[in-house]
Amino acid sequence: MIDSTITAIATANGIGSVAIIRISGDKALEIAKKLSKRESYLPRYATLTNIYDSDEILIDEAIVIYFEAPYSFTAEHVVEIQCHGGFIVAQSILKATLKAGARLANPGEFSKRAFFNGRIDLSEAEAITQLIEAKSEDAAKILASQMKGSLKHFIEEVRDEIIHILAFSEVSIDYAEEDLPEDLVLQIKSKLDELYKLLNKTLQASKSREGLMQGFRVAIIGKPNVGKSSLLNALLNFDRAIVSDIAGTTRDTIEEQVKIGSHLIRMVDTAGIREANDEIERIGIERSLEAIKESDIVVALFDSSRVADNEDIEIARLVELAREENKDVIVIQNKIDLEQKFELKSLKFDMQLNSKDDVSRLIIALENIMNRSNLSDEIMLISTRQISAVEETMQNIEDAFVPLEDQELEIFSFHLNEAVKAMASITRPFENDEMLDKMFGSFCLGK
C-alpha cells in the first residue's frame, strides 16, 4: 500500500563502520521521535541522538536525518538512521521501527515510490540500480548522467518529434478527399528517416558497449595443457586454477573477477577443447563452447613447444568463428621460453609470452579493447527493456513508410502512435503494473 510507512536497512549486510536504516511514509517522523525520545527534528540537519527499543532500552547512539516531504528521494517524509555497523545493531533498530508502526519494505519499494510520486522516471530508476552494480568507472559515469535525466531528455525529444509528424497526419485525415502535397510527403519521409537513423545509431552503440555496462566477459580457450590455467592465475595474481601437466585437468569452466584498468571483468578459464574421453569431460567442453559464445573477448592460447595438431586446428577454427561474430580476439603463442615447434600457417599471433612469468602485454591489450567502448558520448540504452522499446519504435517507423507512400493516413497514424507508446515506455509506462512490479522487484532491499 502506498499509504503505509516502510522501513529497511539500506546498507549491505555484514561488518562495517556505519549502517543506515531508512524509513519512508507518513509515520516516518513520528517513529523517529518515538525511538529517540525527542520532541522534534529540524529537516535536513544531522542530529546525534540515542535510539531505544520498544522497552526503552538503549540500542545505540546514532545520527538521525529527517527529510520533509516532498524534498526527499521518495517525495514522502523520510528518516535515515545512521548507526554503528555490524550484524546486531542495525537489525535491532530495524525491529524497533517495525514495532513502532512501519512495515518491512519490499525490494525496490523506495525507488518504486519515488517513481509513482514523480521524483524519477523508469530510465532514472534503472540507472540507479545499475550504478550500484557498475562494473567500470566509465559505466558509472554514464549511469550518473542518466540519473540526472540525460536519457529521459533524449526520449522526450524523439517522442515530441514523432508527435509533431503525427499531427500533420491527423490534420490531413480530416481532408482525406484531397491528396497531400508531394513536398509534404517528402518532408515527413525525410524526418522519419532521420529519426530512424538516429535511433539505429543509438541502438548499435548501446549493443556494442554492452560489456561496459554488464562487465566484460573474457574467455580463455585452447587445447588441454597449453597454459590456460597458468594464464588465469597470473592475471588474478593467485593460484585459483589447478596447474598440472596432465591433459584435461580443468574439467569445467572456472570464472573469476579481476580489475583491469578501470574495468571489473569476468575471466573464464575453459576446459581444454578436444575429443572428450568421458561424459564429465564432454559436458565441460560443451560449457567451454558456450562460454565462447557468451564472451565479449576471446583469448586463444597455443603451445609453441608442441607441434600443431588437429586440436590446434579446431581452436583456430573457433577463433575465426569468433571474429565472424565481431568478437575481439587475442591470439597468443605461449611457452616461448621452451624450444619452438609450433607452426600453423593459417594462424597469425597477436603476441608471444610465457604465462607463468609476465602477462603485462596481455593486460594492456585487454584494457585497450575495453577502453574503446567509452570513446563515444552518445546516449546509451542500459537494459534489455530499453533496447526492446527502441527496436519496437524503429519497426513501427519502418512500417509507417508504406502507408505514407500510399497516403493511407489512418494506418500511417496507427504505426506512429505505436512508436510513441514504445518510446514512452522507456520512461513512464503507467499502464503496465505487472512490468513495474517485476522491474522494481529486482532492486536491492532498501533501495
PELIN-V693601 format. One record per run of one state. SS is the DSSP state (A for helix, B for strand, O for the rest). FROM is the first residue (numbers start at 1). LEN is the number of residues. If there is no record, write none. Layout:
ss-><SS,SS>
from-><FROM,FROM>
len-><LEN,LEN>
This chain:
ss-><O,B,O,B,O,A,O,B,O,B,O,B,O,A,O,B,O,A,O,A,O,B,A,O,A,O,A,O,A,O,B,O,A,O,B,O,B,O,A,O,B,O,A,O,B,O,B,O,A,O,A,O,A,O,A,O>
from-><1,6,10,18,25,28,37,46,53,58,68,78,85,89,100,103,105,109,117,122,133,136,137,148,150,174,182,209,210,215,217,222,228,237,254,261,263,270,279,295,297,304,310,325,328,335,351,353,360,375,384,406,409,429,433,442>
len-><5,4,8,7,3,9,9,7,5,10,10,7,4,11,3,2,4,8,5,11,3,1,11,2,24,8,27,1,5,2,5,6,9,17,7,2,7,9,16,2,7,6,15,3,7,16,2,7,15,9,22,3,20,4,9,6>
